[in-house]
Amino acid sequence: MISLVKSCFEFSFKAASAALFGILLLVAFVFTASMGSQELYGFFRYDYLLFYALIIQVCLLYLKLESWSEAKVIALFHIMAMVMEIFLTHPQIASWQYPQPAIFKILTVPLFAGFMYSAVGSFFARSLRLYQVSFEKLPNFLNMMALAVFSYINFMSKFFVPDIRYLLFAWSVIIFWKTKIRFQLQQHKIQLPMLPVLMILAFIIWVAENISTFYKIWLYPSQVDAWHMVGWGKLGSWYLLLMLSLVLVLKILGTRHTEGNWTLKPH
């Protein structure tokens, strides 16, 4: 019983540590909500969130809570996310909007927005190291990267050609059906199927999305007049985004060996 309690505490502590970037961002979303669109010393809420996110990133690196290799992954994901954001918030697409002003922005997107996606990359990168994760029966990287690329394209192409997300879901299930995640807690070796883990993480991010839209970090068109819960359909989008993030992290931070075994590269 004591061992179980210790394992639960260790798991929770590491999970919170891995998600530190995202947790700190959510806290800032709540505490800055009262600013609204108000200007303060020449800057707006979104600008202060940018400064805050940059400070978090610097502190994580300075305190060695994050490695430079992990920071590179996060930066890459930030750039990819900003490109997608610029496209999807364009007035002719308007999948969602940032309702408040900002000094530091690119077209319709405040620069801090990329850090929300970076928090996902940061979580994966830090989790792999903190839990000393390995994978069993991981598909080859060509297959995984193709899935990731088509998922990324589909986020934008679905406005002009048929949405293929259901094919992407099926593809992911087929290639990851046998994939297992392995890690250790209190001398206990734990092995879990990868797909349910990703679905649970997609739900957690969906909850965070509801918190973010409630505090008007961004809004979907149907939320502009009055806030309501984000639709369950967004779980599928977060699932594919998590898949994209995970594939990038696995490719850059680890090595896939024969028969699909994956291990983290040494620092």
C-alpha positions as CSV (number, residue, x, y, z in Angstrom):
1,M,0.0,0.0,0.0
2,I,2.8,2.4,0.9
3,S,4.6,1.6,-2.3
4,L,1.4,2.3,-4.3
5,V,1.0,5.7,-2.6
6,K,4.6,6.5,-3.3
7,S,4.2,5.5,-6.9
8,C,1.1,7.7,-7.3
9,F,2.9,10.6,-5.7
10,E,6.0,10.2,-7.9
11,F,3.8,9.9,-11.0
12,S,1.8,13.0,-10.1
13,F,4.9,15.0,-9.3
14,K,6.6,14.1,-12.5
15,A,3.4,14.8,-14.5
16,A,3.1,18.3,-13.0
17,S,6.8,19.0,-13.6
18,A,6.5,17.9,-17.2
19,A,3.4,20.1,-17.7
20,L,5.0,23.0,-15.9
21,F,5.1,25.3,-18.9
22,G,1.4,24.7,-19.7
23,I,0.3,25.0,-16.0
24,L,2.1,28.3,-15.6
25,L,0.5,29.6,-18.8
26,L,-3.0,28.6,-17.6
27,V,-2.4,30.4,-14.3
28,A,-1.4,33.5,-16.2
29,F,-4.5,33.3,-18.4
30,V,-6.7,33.4,-15.2
31,F,-4.8,36.2,-13.4
32,T,-4.6,38.5,-16.5
33,A,-8.2,38.1,-17.4
34,S,-9.2,41.3,-15.7
35,M,-7.0,43.3,-18.0
36,G,-9.3,42.7,-20.9
37,S,-8.3,45.0,-23.8
38,Q,-6.9,47.6,-21.5
39,E,-3.5,49.1,-22.2
40,L,-0.9,49.2,-19.4
41,Y,2.4,51.1,-19.9
42,G,2.0,50.8,-23.7
43,F,1.4,47.1,-23.8
44,F,-1.7,44.8,-23.8
45,R,-2.6,41.5,-22.1
46,Y,-1.3,39.4,-25.0
47,D,2.0,41.2,-24.9
48,Y,2.5,40.6,-21.2
49,L,1.7,36.9,-21.8
50,L,4.5,36.9,-24.4
51,F,7.0,38.4,-21.9
52,Y,5.8,35.9,-19.3
53,A,6.2,32.9,-21.6
54,L,9.7,34.1,-22.6
55,I,10.7,34.4,-18.9
56,I,9.4,30.9,-18.2
57,Q,11.5,29.5,-21.1
58,V,14.6,31.3,-20.0
59,C,14.1,30.1,-16.4
60,L,13.6,26.5,-17.5
61,L,16.9,26.6,-19.4
62,Y,18.8,28.4,-16.7
63,L,17.6,26.1,-14.0
64,K,18.4,23.1,-16.3
65,L,14.8,21.9,-16.1
66,E,14.9,21.9,-19.8
67,S,17.8,21.0,-22.1
68,W,18.8,22.9,-25.2
69,S,17.8,19.9,-27.4
70,E,14.3,20.0,-25.9
71,A,14.2,23.8,-26.5
72,K,15.0,23.2,-30.1
73,V,12.1,20.9,-30.5
74,I,9.8,23.4,-28.8
75,A,11.0,26.2,-31.1
76,L,10.3,24.1,-34.1
77,F,6.8,23.3,-32.9
78,H,6.3,27.0,-32.1
79,I,7.1,28.0,-35.7
80,M,4.9,25.3,-37.2
81,A,2.0,26.4,-34.9
82,M,2.4,30.1,-35.8
83,V,2.1,29.3,-39.5
84,M,-1.1,27.2,-38.9
85,E,-2.5,29.9,-36.6
86,I,-1.9,32.7,-39.2
87,F,-3.8,30.7,-41.8
88,L,-6.7,29.5,-39.6
89,T,-7.3,33.0,-38.1
90,H,-7.3,34.8,-41.5
91,P,-10.6,36.6,-41.9
92,Q,-11.6,34.5,-44.8
93,I,-11.1,31.3,-42.7
94,A,-11.8,32.6,-39.2
95,S,-11.7,29.2,-37.4
96,W,-11.2,31.2,-34.3
97,Q,-10.0,34.7,-33.3
98,Y,-7.9,36.6,-30.7
99,P,-10.4,39.2,-29.5
100,Q,-7.9,41.5,-27.7
101,P,-5.3,43.8,-29.1
102,A,-1.5,43.2,-29.1
103,I,1.6,45.1,-30.1
104,F,3.6,42.0,-30.8
105,K,1.8,40.0,-33.4
106,I,2.0,38.7,-36.9
107,L,-1.1,39.6,-38.9
108,T,-4.0,38.3,-36.8
109,V,-1.9,36.2,-34.3
110,P,-0.3,37.6,-31.1
111,L,3.2,36.1,-30.8
112,F,2.5,34.5,-27.4
113,A,0.1,32.1,-29.2
114,G,2.9,29.8,-30.4
115,F,3.9,29.2,-26.8
116,M,0.6,27.4,-26.2
117,Y,1.5,24.8,-28.7
118,S,5.1,24.9,-27.4
119,A,3.7,23.8,-24.0
120,V,2.6,20.6,-25.7
121,G,6.0,19.9,-27.1
122,S,7.6,20.8,-23.8
123,F,5.3,18.3,-22.0
124,F,6.3,15.5,-24.3
125,A,10.0,16.3,-24.3
126,R,10.2,16.6,-20.5
127,S,8.0,13.6,-19.9
128,L,10.3,11.4,-22.0
129,R,13.2,12.4,-19.8
130,L,11.5,12.5,-16.4
131,Y,9.9,9.2,-16.7
132,Q,12.8,7.7,-18.8
133,V,10.3,6.5,-21.3
134,S,10.9,3.9,-24.0
135,F,8.7,2.6,-26.7
136,E,8.1,-0.9,-28.0
137,K,6.9,-1.8,-31.5
138,L,7.0,1.9,-32.7
139,P,6.3,2.2,-36.4
140,N,9.2,3.3,-38.7
141,F,9.7,7.0,-38.9
142,L,8.8,7.3,-42.6
143,N,5.4,6.0,-41.8
144,M,5.0,8.2,-38.7
145,M,6.3,11.4,-40.4
146,A,4.0,10.9,-43.4
147,L,1.0,10.7,-40.9
148,A,2.3,13.8,-39.1
149,V,2.7,15.8,-42.3
150,F,-0.7,14.8,-43.7
151,S,-2.3,15.7,-40.3
152,Y,-0.6,19.1,-40.4
153,I,-1.7,19.8,-43.9
154,N,-5.3,18.6,-43.3
155,F,-5.7,21.3,-40.6
156,M,-5.5,23.8,-43.4
157,S,-6.5,22.0,-46.6
158,K,-9.9,20.8,-45.2
159,F,-11.3,24.3,-46.1
160,F,-10.7,23.6,-49.8
161,V,-10.7,19.8,-50.2
162,P,-12.5,17.0,-48.3
163,D,-11.5,16.6,-44.6
164,I,-9.6,13.4,-44.3
165,R,-9.3,13.3,-40.5
166,Y,-11.2,10.0,-40.2
167,L,-8.7,8.4,-42.6
168,L,-5.9,9.9,-40.4
169,F,-7.5,8.5,-37.3
170,A,-7.7,5.1,-38.9
171,W,-4.1,5.3,-40.1
172,S,-2.9,6.2,-36.6
173,V,-4.8,3.3,-35.1
174,I,-3.4,0.8,-37.6
175,I,0.2,1.8,-37.2
176,F,0.2,2.4,-33.4
177,W,-2.1,-0.4,-32.4
178,K,0.7,-2.5,-31.0
179,T,2.9,0.3,-29.8
180,K,3.6,0.3,-26.0
181,I,5.0,3.0,-23.7
182,R,7.3,1.8,-21.0
183,F,8.5,3.6,-17.9
184,Q,9.3,2.9,-14.2
185,L,7.9,4.1,-10.9
186,Q,9.2,3.0,-7.5
187,Q,11.0,-0.1,-9.0
188,H,7.8,-1.1,-10.8
189,K,8.0,-1.4,-14.6
190,I,4.9,-0.1,-16.2
191,Q,3.8,-0.7,-19.8
192,L,0.8,0.9,-21.4
193,P,-0.7,1.0,-24.9
194,M,0.1,4.3,-26.6
195,L,-3.2,5.1,-28.2
196,P,-5.3,5.4,-25.0
197,V,-2.6,7.5,-23.4
198,L,-2.8,10.0,-26.3
199,M,-6.6,10.1,-26.0
200,I,-6.4,10.9,-22.3
201,L,-3.9,13.6,-23.1
202,A,-6.2,15.0,-25.8
203,F,-9.0,15.2,-23.2
204,I,-6.8,17.1,-20.8
205,I,-5.8,19.6,-23.4
206,W,-9.5,20.0,-24.3
207,V,-10.2,20.9,-20.7
208,A,-7.4,23.4,-20.8
209,E,-8.9,24.8,-24.1
210,N,-12.2,25.4,-22.3
211,I,-10.4,27.3,-19.5
212,S,-8.5,29.3,-22.1
213,T,-11.6,30.3,-24.1
214,F,-13.5,31.0,-20.9
215,Y,-10.9,33.6,-20.1
216,K,-10.9,34.9,-23.7
217,I,-7.4,34.0,-24.7
218,W,-9.1,33.0,-28.0
219,L,-12.7,32.5,-29.1
220,Y,-14.5,30.4,-31.6
221,P,-17.1,32.2,-33.7
222,S,-20.0,30.7,-31.7
223,Q,-18.4,31.9,-28.4
224,V,-18.1,35.6,-29.3
225,D,-21.6,36.6,-28.1
226,A,-21.7,34.2,-25.1
227,W,-19.2,31.6,-23.9
228,H,-20.1,28.0,-24.0
229,M,-18.2,24.8,-23.7
230,V,-15.9,23.8,-26.6
231,G,-17.5,21.0,-28.7
232,W,-16.4,17.4,-28.2
233,G,-15.4,17.3,-31.8
234,K,-12.2,19.3,-30.9
235,L,-10.9,16.2,-29.2
236,G,-10.1,14.8,-32.6
237,S,-8.1,17.9,-33.6
238,W,-6.1,17.7,-30.3
239,Y,-5.5,14.0,-30.8
240,L,-3.9,14.7,-34.3
241,L,-2.0,17.6,-33.0
242,L,-0.6,15.5,-30.1
243,M,0.4,12.9,-32.7
244,L,2.2,15.5,-34.7
245,S,4.0,16.8,-31.7
246,L,5.0,13.3,-30.4
247,V,6.4,12.2,-33.8
248,L,8.6,15.3,-33.9
249,V,9.8,14.8,-30.4
250,L,10.5,11.1,-30.9
251,K,12.4,11.8,-34.1
252,I,14.7,14.5,-32.7
253,L,15.2,13.3,-29.1
254,G,15.5,9.6,-29.5
255,T,16.6,6.6,-31.5
256,R,14.5,3.9,-33.0
257,H,16.2,0.5,-32.9
258,T,15.5,-2.8,-34.6
259,E,12.0,-4.2,-34.2
260,G,10.6,-0.8,-33.3
261,N,12.2,-0.3,-29.9
262,W,12.8,3.4,-29.1
263,T,15.1,5.0,-26.5
264,L,16.0,8.5,-25.5
265,K,19.3,9.8,-26.7
266,P,21.7,10.7,-23.9
267,H,22.2,14.4,-23.1
